[in-house]
Amino acid sequence: MRRFLRPGHDPVRERLKRDLFQFNKTVEHGFPHQPSALGYSPFLRLMAIGTRSGAIKLYGAPGVEFMGLHEENNTVMQIHFLPDQCQLVTLLDDNSLHLWSLKQHGGASELREEHRFTLKGPPGSPPSATQVTAVLPHSSREVLYLGTESGNIFVVELPSFRVLEDRTISPEAVLQRIPEDNCNRRSCELVEALREHPKNPDQILIGYSRGLIVLWDLQNNKATHHFLGSQQLENLYWQRDGSKFISCHYDGSYSQWPVSSDNRQPEPLENTVPYGPFPCKAISKIYWQTTKNGLPYIIFQGGMPRASYGDRHSISVIHGSQQTAFDFTSRVIDFFIIFSSDPAAEFDDPSALVVLAEEELVVIDLKSAGWPAVHPPYLASLHCSAITCSHHVSNIPLKLWERIISAGSKQNIHYSSMPWPIDGGTNIAPDPPQRDLLLTGHEDGTVRFWDASGVCLHLLYKLSTVRVFLTDADPNDNMNTLGEDEWPPLRKVGTFDPYSDDPRLGIQKIYLCKYSGYLAVAGTAGQVLVMELNDEDAEHVVDHAEADLLQDQEGYRWKGHEKLKTREGPVRFEAGFQPFVLVQCQPPAVVTSLALHSEWKLVAFGTSHGFGLFDHQQKRLVFVKCTLHPSDQLALEGPLSRVKSLKKSLRQSFRRIRRSRVSSRKRRGGGGNASEVQEANAKFDQDALQEMELAPVQRKIEARSAEDSFTGFVRTLYFADTFLRDSSRHCPSLWAGTNGGTVYAFCLRVPPAERRMDEPVRAEQAKEIQLMHRAPVVGILVLDGRSTPLPEPLEVAHDLSKSPDMQGSHQLLVVSEEQFKVFTLPKVSSKLKLKLTALEGCRVRKVTVANFGSCKTDDYSENDLAVLTNLGDIQIISLPFLKLQIRYPCIRKEDVSGIASCVFTKYGQGFYLISPSEFERFSLSTKWLVEPRCIVDMPEVTSNNHVHNKSGTENAARKSSPGDYGEDERKSGRLMEHALLNDEKVLKEIQSTLEGGR
Amino acid sequence: EFRRFSLERSKPGKFEEFYGLLQHVHKIPNVDVLVGYTDIHGDLLPINNDDNYHKAVSTANPLLRIFIQRKEDADYSAFGTDTMTRKKNVLSNVLRPDNHKKKPHIVISMPQDFRPVSSIIDVDILPETHRRVRLYKYGTDKPLGFYIRDGSSVRVTPHGLEKVPGIFISRLVPGGLAQSTGLLAVNDEVLEVNGIEVSGKSLDQVTDMMIANSRNLIITVRPANQRNNVVRNSRTSGSSGQSTESSLPSSTPNMLGSLLQGEEESDEEDIIIEDSGEPQQIPKAAPTSESIESLSQIELLHESAQNGFLPSSEMNLNHSTGSISMEYEVPDPGRKSLEEDGTIITL
């Protein structure tokens, strides 16, 4: 019966809905979580990154990116582009090989998996016989050489992956040519490296783990030379002319070997331990790059003195007398050198060093003096300090945009001016429709401004709030990297720094007014900063005020952290956003809501104790309101702080676990210590899971009562010019919603502009609404006489919005976690409601008003509510009738951090974290869709294959176009998330117990 | 002592008058008494207001047998259903108060102070194996007091028997509302929450649905113990059918079903305090206060979709408004907390 009565079966509306709404996961921004392999094609000028969850991502010129996912979700161990092809081969940790191709389809290139293959040994042979350790795609493009643990080298035909058994190079065949006294069967165990001769494709160099190196003639099927290394081999590298090669070893040494026809068993020309004489760590990879001036670049990973610098993640570059050991912030996964790829060129002439570390990508310019870093246009490490909040501002006015970029460029002077060296492919997406900013707040007290207009999330400007405060670690002390010892010549590179000096500095709320350039930022210790954009450096005193949110509440003791100490006297600020007002809440609890009205020059802030209003023009506190329920008092004094800290510590310890897992999961064959940690973690996982299974999963059914804790917690603040008291006069008002389902409305009197400094702003409580269902209020909104949400401050003044209808009657929309309710104003009577939780058992986590335009006609658009629920579903609910329009599953419900991080844009897009370092971008709109669309030229038409988009930051955006391209992207997006799921089981469990604790 | 007197069936007058008449007939003008009568089923039911007085008079067949007890030593437990079978006992209780020693009972308040705590509803439209229980939650004095868990149940499907996931009651809190009703038990399978099927929903979703509906929770269960099921053969039983604690005497089960809607509407009225004045219940935005149609079309449609009932007729809603007052406690000015301070505004 219900089925027939379900509303929303109007065919006209249904058709319109199809023109308005569409769900797509479009692109992943940021740095891949747990990268595990790196590959580069000098031919395509594309870089490939593989991850532990089986994803493979290709990057070229800004805007050129592709993503693929191995169905198995296994760790990608190696990536090899096939020479002069749009193809690559991946090796996974399950020993499977996968062939991927870039093919053009519908005008754009796509990454597709073409074949998969697992090497099978003869029946009865041990698994190690076919365990692939080295892969060499031969320049003939016809075969792959696969070195194995057993020492056998198998040859497989491409693209069919047919094993050519007669061409297998067995250890026995190799040993036939080598004098018995030097070698035995064990010398040929485990192929460590396979390298094709740079000039003669019929010769390959085979390096075995125990140190034996053999030059093999493929034509005659015999070893022509052999080289006896005394140390365990790590890697090999041919010099460009093929007259010499380099081997690097486990003891931190490297050797140079001559290859000539007269000596079939030469001794090394040179054997060096660069960081000797004390025992050193292994050099795991080495490059020897020739230059015109004769001085080679020797670039190698590792080799640090074991005792004092064994823990460093370093890559050393030696060029003549210059030597630098780049010291990375996290483990180095792999690196490559960009050098002249023209086969006719006589020298390598390296231009850039590209290093994939576990937490960031670092590119070093080898052409410029001092070897500066290059600012990457993509793959930004969002998590250089953990993200604590985000805020999105759509459609930034050009003026503000330019000022932010200019402030940012002053911060980036230490970067190289070299154009981005990885520039393959062509971005064919249209220019982004508008300038969008994504602001992320971080644990270390910084706010980062990202260009979120297109496919490449690009850092524009970084703001630090730390300067305002006195902290234990003075920021000036951190700058002196010269304090390092002279030897080894270490130099820190990279920005990843997850360790916060003081967690109180963490940013919790951000509000930017794009018209005035006012920025309000609030943090963990109750600090609220109001800032103004200044194009020059300046030194000034920050006005400081304190807001006692407890007012006359007696006998209350705050047991949390202390408030931050402020710096006395004037502070020097660099160009950009400069704070001029600091309000500190007392008690210094975390700021839970923030609103800024740039026209009235007011800032409102709320914590778990109450909220306040500050006039940042007159620099005067207007009022504070304590929201603590009288019966809460006891709870807050006593056990609450403990409850809170327990939850917090659980969460923190979990975060720690996750972090340690991130950093401890090393490639197989890594340090012994790592595997121990890994084991311990695995044990912890298992124990935790077992514990979960034993505990009966049951949920208590109990009504929320007024005495529940956290009822005073201010969840939302909202400024509105509306009819609060009577229907004839509208006035400025401030609305606040609490966790206990209470809405407070204050009538404000803001003096007119000409007397703004002379008369005080006054506020008076006008209304207080108690929702009987007592669910936390997460959103408050006033709709004007046309049922349109009121415009943002200054929006009308800038002619960017119609002025609100002040004739008809206004309506108040209150969104709680459980219900949507519309009330009339000024007399509050209930008009409409949607009881979401009672109907569907889901709760509102995020809600925002979004404007949806029709893809069919330019003149139709409407405002709806975009809602994210605790189940990870996104629902679109119409305004003002509160009818559910459509629902899309978006985030896994177990992914609590993903749901918590979600931020919607004003035009129906959104972002959420799929890992600590990656935002997934999605779109609910048919009209606004930002996704990569690019072409990689095929080899046949390759004479001019390096045409690339010069405009680094102009990226892809595409209006919806039909075709299966989007479908594929979406599918892979989902799979990607699924892949990440494997790793977050414990998160899920712990979070669900936290959630279930209610 | 017994008295016999006559009343005009068509014009019974008000309860007040009748009460006065009784006091007069028995010559006990200043003694507080409790008035009861036996209905056609022999149940002993109270007479304490116009409604049940009229009901008593209209159903008298032809004799209306009335029992009068002194208020101070009244045996409240005597009232209720199935008193027919206990009739002797009832009478002996009434006549010989010394029997109380045998089985001391808990003295609760006057019947007019009763409010419903729980009820079985929609008996006529549900399969006999199911039970729809309504729990009335007032204030915070008594917890709802139960837990639910995941489990699996066996369903008959076109493909034969199939094991499907289900939600079950896992624990009853001693002294909680759920336990005290006796209508819910551990291992009862939860099928619906306020008219919404729970199949396909997770434990957390069902938890949230129940909590969201906690002020007026209606759960449909398949009791683990199927032996106490309602046997539905006497449709004529009317008010005091088999549902043990149904305390809305004038409604047939069918009407109870419709009542859900109206009451659900009313029991969640939010409260507004204007200019720091008195808290008031937020009224419905309606052009005219009497007209039921004033609820906008959208609202009706919406609500009906919610509860699975057709948009209710005017009469049904009138019923519901009539019963609203029963749901509210008498305003107590001494109370501090906001939500219990509200004066009641009905349509």
Interface residues (C-beta under 8 A of the other chain):
Chain A: M1 R2 L5 R6 P7 P630 S631 P696 V697 Q698 R699 K700 I701 E702 A703 R704 S705 A706 E707 R725 Q765 A766 K767 E768 I769 Q770 L771 M772 H773 A775 E818 Q819 K821 F823 T824 V828 S829 S830 K831 L832 L834 K835 T837 A838 L839 E840 G841 C842 R843 N870 L871 F881 K883 K893 S992 E995 G996
Chain B: K137 T140 P143 L144 G145 F146 Y147 I148 R149 D150 S170 R171 A178 V193 N194 G195 I196 V198 K201 S202 L203 D204 Q205 V206 T207 D208 M209 M210 I211 A212 N213 S214 R215 L217 D267 E268 E269 D270 I271 I272 I273 E274 D275 S276 P279 I282 P283 K284 A285 A286 S296 I298 E299 L301 H302 S304 A305 Q306 G308 F309 L310 K336 S337 L338 E339
